[in-house]
Amino acid sequence: MTYDNILRLVDDPDIKEPIKFLREREIVHYQRFGDAIRVTQDNLNSKNFYAFNPSFDKGCERGVFKGQN
C-alpha cells in the first residue's frame, strides 16, 4: 500500500500522523463499502433489479430499443 511505503520513508511526526490517519480512514471506507454492498445484495428484490432480470432487456437487440427505428 502506498501509505505504508510513505511511512517507511518519513521520520517527521508532522507527516507520519496525517498519513497514518489517511491509511486508517481508507481501510474503514473500504470495509464500510463492502458492508454496504453486502447489505444491498442481501436486500435486493431480483424481480425489480434490472441486472438480475433478463426480461428487462427483452426487445433490445443490437443497441436498438423498443420504439426506435
Legacy VTK file of the C-alpha trace (Angstrom):
# vtk DataFile Version 3.0
C-alpha trace
ASCII
DATASET POLYDATA
POINTS 69 float
0.000 0.000 0.000
1.263 3.495 -0.797
0.703 4.811 2.732
2.937 2.097 4.194
5.700 2.958 1.739
5.493 6.636 2.671
5.591 5.772 6.372
8.753 3.723 5.829
10.489 6.690 4.214
9.405 9.507 6.537
10.659 10.301 10.039
8.828 13.586 10.612
5.871 13.074 13.012
4.031 16.013 11.415
3.930 13.974 8.210
3.594 10.495 9.704
0.480 11.202 11.781
-1.682 12.532 8.909
-0.513 9.645 6.710
-1.484 7.156 9.431
-4.881 8.833 9.696
-5.407 8.650 5.924
-4.385 4.984 5.868
-6.842 4.137 8.672
-9.601 6.151 7.005
-9.068 4.329 3.704
-9.303 0.962 5.449
-12.547 1.952 7.204
-14.050 3.271 3.955
-13.146 0.018 2.211
-14.785 -2.001 4.989
-17.932 0.140 5.042
-18.263 -0.031 1.261
-18.012 -3.821 1.453
-20.663 -3.852 4.181
-22.949 -1.647 2.072
-22.588 -3.950 -0.935
-23.408 -7.000 1.181
-26.488 -5.327 2.695
-27.653 -4.202 -0.748
-27.185 -7.676 -2.231
-28.976 -9.287 0.714
-31.955 -6.946 0.327
-32.267 -6.968 -3.463
-35.590 -7.913 -4.925
-34.475 -9.743 -8.056
-37.817 -9.127 -9.769
-37.230 -5.374 -9.646
-33.482 -5.150 -10.178
-32.549 -4.845 -13.833
-29.139 -6.539 -13.562
-30.767 -9.787 -12.453
-33.883 -9.519 -14.573
-33.351 -10.774 -18.148
-36.827 -9.584 -19.147
-35.614 -6.014 -18.634
-33.627 -6.246 -21.865
-36.202 -8.111 -23.968
-36.858 -6.356 -27.240
-33.437 -4.796 -27.114
-31.267 -6.076 -29.943
-28.039 -4.694 -31.363
-28.406 -1.436 -29.423
-31.883 -0.673 -30.819
-34.543 -0.308 -28.144
-38.274 -0.790 -28.460
-39.925 2.133 -30.128
-36.782 3.168 -32.002
-36.203 2.517 -35.693
LINES 1 70
69 0 1 2 3 4 5 6 7 8 9 10 11 12 13 14 15 16 17 18 19 20 21 22 23 24 25 26 27 28 29 30 31 32 33 34 35 36 37 38 39 40 41 42 43 44 45 46 47 48 49 50 51 52 53 54 55 56 57 58 59 60 61 62 63 64 65 66 67 68
